[in-house]
Amino acid sequence: MTAFWEAVASLPEPIPPKAIEYRVYYDPSNGAVLFYTSDQPEGSYISITPEEYTLGRYDMRVVKGKLKAISIGSQKLVPSDQGSFTTNPDDITIVVGVGKRWKTKEYEADE
């Protein structure tokens, strides 16, 4: 039994695990959340708590370095060069492959 304790005593000290840094990457132009990760890619990010990371909410915005829940008051279609869909130039109710491009603009509700 003595040899066992001598072997245990000769073991190196355990290396503590590296602390995980949870991050949320966001678009600096409007604060919209892009993705959550514990990796370290390039881009604008803030460190967050494990609880915020677990929730993984995309209905948040980064405001002054903090995650903030937003409530969308209304949405409106606006013309755009990078819009997500196209319509007939004369009638927005007709979705076509080539035509006028639109995107959704969201307005925050007054709190």
GROMACS elastic network, one bead per residue, 0.5 to 0.9 nm:
[ bonds ]
;  ai    aj funct       b0    kb
    1     4     6  0.52747   500
    1     5     6  0.68255   500
    1     6     6  0.89103   500
    2     5     6  0.53907   500
    2     6     6  0.62776   500
    2     7     6  0.86889   500
    3     6     6  0.50190   500
    3     7     6  0.61169   500
    3     8     6  0.86167   500
    4     7     6  0.51283   500
    4     8     6  0.62447   500
    4     9     6  0.86387   500
    5     9     6  0.60270   500
    5    10     6  0.85428   500
    6     9     6  0.50672   500
    6    10     6  0.62222   500
    6    11     6  0.89350   500
    7    10     6  0.51344   500
    7    11     6  0.66094   500
    8    11     6  0.54509   500
    8    12     6  0.89120   500
    9    12     6  0.81440   500
   11    14     6  0.85173   500
   12    15     6  0.87335   500
   15    18     6  0.87714   500
   16    19     6  0.87760   500
   17    20     6  0.88087   500
   20    38     6  0.67331   500
   21    37     6  0.87140   500
   21    38     6  0.57655   500
   21    39     6  0.81338   500
   21    47     6  0.67032   500
   21    48     6  0.77884   500
   21    49     6  0.84620   500
   21    50     6  0.86036   500
   22    36     6  0.76270   500
   22    37     6  0.61725   500
   22    39     6  0.80198   500
   22    46     6  0.85256   500
   22    47     6  0.56902   500
   22    48     6  0.55393   500
   22    49     6  0.65932   500
   22    50     6  0.65135   500
   22    52     6  0.87801   500
   22    53     6  0.64524   500
   23    35     6  0.85470   500
   23    36     6  0.58439   500
   23    37     6  0.54217   500
   23    38     6  0.57860   500
   23    39     6  0.78746   500
   23    40     6  0.82970   500
   23    45     6  0.62494   500
   23    46     6  0.56673   500
   23    48     6  0.56297   500
   23    49     6  0.84271   500
   23    53     6  0.74700   500
   24    33     6  0.69256   500
   24    34     6  0.74677   500
   24    35     6  0.59004   500
   24    37     6  0.63845   500
   24    38     6  0.85321   500
   24    44     6  0.85030   500
   24    45     6  0.53926   500
   24    46     6  0.56804   500
   24    47     6  0.65645   500
   24    48     6  0.68833   500
   24    53     6  0.77389   500
   24    56     6  0.87803   500
   24    62     6  0.89526   500
   24    67     6  0.89153   500
   25    32     6  0.86909   500
   25    33     6  0.61393   500
   25    34     6  0.55065   500
   25    35     6  0.54468   500
   25    36     6  0.62804   500
   25    37     6  0.79091   500
   25    43     6  0.67892   500
   25    44     6  0.56334   500
   25    46     6  0.67421   500
   26    29     6  0.88143   500
   26    30     6  0.83710   500
   26    31     6  0.57123   500
   26    32     6  0.54243   500
   26    35     6  0.71057   500
   26    43     6  0.79356   500
   26    44     6  0.59109   500
   26    45     6  0.59279   500
   26    46     6  0.82474   500
   26    61     6  0.79787   500
   26    62     6  0.70103   500
   27    30     6  0.59166   500
   27    31     6  0.51279   500
   27    32     6  0.53278   500
   27    33     6  0.65863   500
   27    34     6  0.66583   500
   27    43     6  0.86746   500
   27    44     6  0.70134   500
   27    45     6  0.87135   500
   27    62     6  0.85809   500
   28    31     6  0.52629   500
   28    32     6  0.76690   500
   28    44     6  0.66793   500
   28    45     6  0.88848   500
   28    62     6  0.83598   500
   29    32     6  0.81772   500
   30    61     6  0.78423   500
   30    62     6  0.81920   500
   30    63     6  0.88972   500
   31    34     6  0.89802   500
   31    60     6  0.84185   500
   31    63     6  0.64173   500
   32    58     6  0.79020   500
   32    59     6  0.82007   500
   32    60     6  0.69054   500
   32    62     6  0.65983   500
   33    36     6  0.80626   500
   33    57     6  0.83486   500
   33    58     6  0.57908   500
   33    59     6  0.76948   500
   33    60     6  0.64701   500
   33    61     6  0.59980   500
   33    62     6  0.71174   500
   33    67     6  0.89649   500
   34    58     6  0.76561   500
   35    56     6  0.82413   500
   35    58     6  0.79284   500
   36    53     6  0.66876   500
   36    56     6  0.65881   500
   36    57     6  0.89414   500
   37    40     6  0.77744   500
   37    41     6  0.89141   500
   37    53     6  0.79073   500
   38    53     6  0.89423   500
   40    43     6  0.88822   500
   42    45     6  0.87303   500
   45    65     6  0.87274   500
   46    62     6  0.82911   500
   46    65     6  0.64760   500
   46    66     6  0.75264   500
   46    67     6  0.86692   500
   47    65     6  0.89256   500
   47    66     6  0.89354   500
   48    51     6  0.81636   500
   48    52     6  0.62395   500
   48    53     6  0.66438   500
   48    66     6  0.84057   500
   48    67     6  0.82813   500
   49    52     6  0.52732   500
   49    53     6  0.62681   500
   49    54     6  0.86605   500
   50    54     6  0.60629   500
   50    55     6  0.86941   500
   51    54     6  0.50900   500
   51    55     6  0.63688   500
   51    56     6  0.88178   500
   52    55     6  0.52233   500
   52    56     6  0.64222   500
   52    57     6  0.79042   500
   52    67     6  0.87462   500
   53    56     6  0.52138   500
   53    57     6  0.82443   500
   54    57     6  0.86371   500
   57    60     6  0.62945   500
   57    69     6  0.88715   500
   58    61     6  0.80347   500
   59    68     6  0.88661   500
   59    69     6  0.65309   500
   59    70     6  0.65028   500
   59    71     6  0.81035   500
   60    67     6  0.62522   500
   60    68     6  0.54468   500
   60    70     6  0.57199   500
   60    71     6  0.88139   500
   61    66     6  0.81300   500
   61    67     6  0.56924   500
   61    68     6  0.52768   500
   61    69     6  0.64187   500
   61    70     6  0.67469   500
   62    65     6  0.59734   500
   62    66     6  0.53663   500
   62    68     6  0.60622   500
   62    69     6  0.88462   500
   63    66     6  0.53932   500
   63    67     6  0.63369   500
   63    68     6  0.64158   500
   64    67     6  0.84549   500
   70   108     6  0.67490   500
   70   109     6  0.79673   500
   71   107     6  0.86588   500
   71   108     6  0.57508   500
   71   109     6  0.56746   500
   71   110     6  0.84504   500
   71   111     6  0.85641   500
   72    75     6  0.75515   500
   72   106     6  0.63959   500
   72   107     6  0.58167   500
   72   109     6  0.53871   500
   73   106     6  0.75137   500
   73   107     6  0.55772   500
   73   110     6  0.74517   500
   74   105     6  0.84739   500
   74   106     6  0.60005   500
   74   107     6  0.53105   500
   74   108     6  0.70570   500
   74   109     6  0.73097   500
   75   104     6  0.64230   500
   75   105     6  0.55776   500
   75   107     6  0.61102   500
   75   108     6  0.89819   500
   76   103     6  0.83020   500
   76   104     6  0.56464   500
   76   105     6  0.52301   500
   76   106     6  0.65618   500
   76   107     6  0.81565   500
   77   102     6  0.61805   500
   77   103     6  0.56349   500
   77   105     6  0.61238   500
   77   106     6  0.89165   500
   78    83     6  0.85922   500
   78   101     6  0.86199   500
   78   102     6  0.55507   500
   78   103     6  0.56369   500
   78   104     6  0.63408   500
   78   105     6  0.66249   500
   79    82     6  0.88730   500
   79    83     6  0.72841   500
   79   100     6  0.73863   500
   79   101     6  0.59406   500
   79   103     6  0.64251   500
   79   104     6  0.88648   500
   80    83     6  0.50528   500
   80    84     6  0.87549   500
   80   100     6  0.82572   500
   80   101     6  0.55908   500
   80   102     6  0.51176   500
   80   103     6  0.60118   500
   81   100     6  0.86327   500
   81   101     6  0.61858   500
   81   102     6  0.76074   500
   81   103     6  0.87202   500
   82    85     6  0.88199   500
   82   101     6  0.70808   500
   82   102     6  0.76154   500
   82   103     6  0.73983   500
   83    86     6  0.73853   500
   83   100     6  0.88800   500
   83   101     6  0.50409   500
   83   104     6  0.79391   500
   84   101     6  0.70790   500
   84   102     6  0.63166   500
   84   103     6  0.56714   500
   84   104     6  0.83108   500
   85    95     6  0.74720   500
   85    96     6  0.81819   500
   85    97     6  0.80612   500
   85   100     6  0.82971   500
   85   101     6  0.57073   500
   85   102     6  0.58358   500
   85   103     6  0.71704   500
   86    89     6  0.85958   500
   86    92     6  0.84668   500
   86    94     6  0.87106   500
   86    95     6  0.59131   500
   86    96     6  0.57749   500
   86    97     6  0.62181   500
   86    98     6  0.61751   500
   86    99     6  0.53859   500
   86   100     6  0.51585   500
   86   102     6  0.61706   500
   87    90     6  0.82569   500
   87    91     6  0.70090   500
   87    92     6  0.53463   500
   87    93     6  0.70555   500
   87    94     6  0.55302   500
   87    96     6  0.50456   500
   87    97     6  0.74790   500
   87    98     6  0.72318   500
   87    99     6  0.53355   500
   87   100     6  0.52666   500
   87   101     6  0.65332   500
   87   102     6  0.77811   500
   88    91     6  0.52361   500
   88    92     6  0.59369   500
   88    93     6  0.77057   500
   88    94     6  0.56009   500
   88    95     6  0.62879   500
   88    96     6  0.60499   500
   88    97     6  0.87881   500
   88    98     6  0.77051   500
   88    99     6  0.53124   500
   88   100     6  0.62403   500
   89    92     6  0.69564   500
   89    94     6  0.89695   500
   89    99     6  0.56905   500
   89   100     6  0.51590   500
   89   101     6  0.87760   500
   90    94     6  0.88707   500
   90   100     6  0.87488   500
   91    94     6  0.59068   500
   91    95     6  0.86953   500
   92    95     6  0.70652   500
   92   100     6  0.83947   500
   95    98     6  0.88120   500
   95    99     6  0.85390   500
   96    99     6  0.65520   500
   96   100     6  0.88336   500
   98   101     6  0.83295   500
  108   111     6  0.88174   500
